[in-house]
Amino acid sequence: MSGYGQFCSMARAHEVLGGRWTLLVVREILCGSRRFNEIHRGIPRISRTMLSERLQELAAIGVLSRTDGKYGPEYDLTASGRELAALVSAMGAWGQRWLPRRADDEDLDAQPLLVDMARRVRADALSGGPVVVRFEIEGERQPRFLLLKASEVSLCTQNPGFPEALRVRAPLPALVAWWRGDVGFAQAQGMGLSIEGSKALVKAFPDWFDRYLFADIGPAA
């Protein structure tokens, strides 16, 4: 495929970074994913073949390094890749500020949302023994389970073996709207979000998370 044919460094950068999924792969690694399956969980609609190609391309231009870890290949950002954090952050802030936020009309997946929730749990807000939160999202065939411990946070497709202290039921748009900062928690409950469990845990639930990274950015309008 021919390039843009321009000397401009912006055009040259877009040639190597502007492909579909490329910056989402960078985003996932910036957020702490290191192994292939971890990266794929955060971008579930990318095919495994395409993800492998994108990882190879990013390694070829020096954005990623690949090492053999204990459980298989691991990926990390080089100095070149870490410098992309400013670009990814700027795009996220721009999208939060300027793009319409109508969760009901958006093509949404539960998996990236729950992955983001899991990695933004505030360990200092947790107390006591393990807590399992069961998520029942409308339209999803299977529930998901979030295991919360001060030393570990895991998103699971099956109960990891502890009592389910909380049950979260919601239409996906309601959970997205709260997480993204479009609405407050009470408004999300008015949209169908409900939590069952002890009164103390239900009240504490919203404070267990550092909400979505750009949740505090209001819309331009």
HELIX and SHEET records of a PDB file:
HELIX    1   1 SER A    9  LEU A   17  1                                   9    
HELIX    2   2 THR A   22  LEU A   30  1                                   9    
HELIX    3   3 PHE A   36  GLY A   42  1                                   7    
HELIX    4   4 ARG A   48  ALA A   60  1                                  13    
HELIX    5   5 ALA A   79  ARG A   82  1                                   4    
HELIX    6   6 ALA A   85  TRP A   98  1                                  14    
HELIX    7   7 ALA A  103  ASP A  105  5                                   3    
HELIX    8   8 ALA A  110  ARG A  119  1                                  10    
HELIX    9   9 ALA A  123  ALA A  125  5                                   3    
HELIX   10  10 LEU A  172  ARG A  180  1                                   9    
HELIX   11  11 PHE A  185  GLY A  190  1                                   6    
HELIX   12  12 LYS A  199  ALA A  204  1                                   6    
HELIX   13  13 PHE A  205  TRP A  208  5                                   4    
SHEET    1   A 2 LEU A  64  GLY A  69  0                                        
SHEET    2   A 2 GLY A  72  LEU A  77 -1                                        
SHEET    1   B 5 GLU A 152  CYS A 156  0                                        
SHEET    2   B 5 ARG A 144  LYS A 149 -1                                        
SHEET    3   B 5 VAL A 131  ILE A 137 -1                                        
SHEET    4   B 5 GLU A 164  ALA A 170  1                                        
SHEET    5   B 5 SER A 194  GLY A 197 -1                                        
END                                                                             
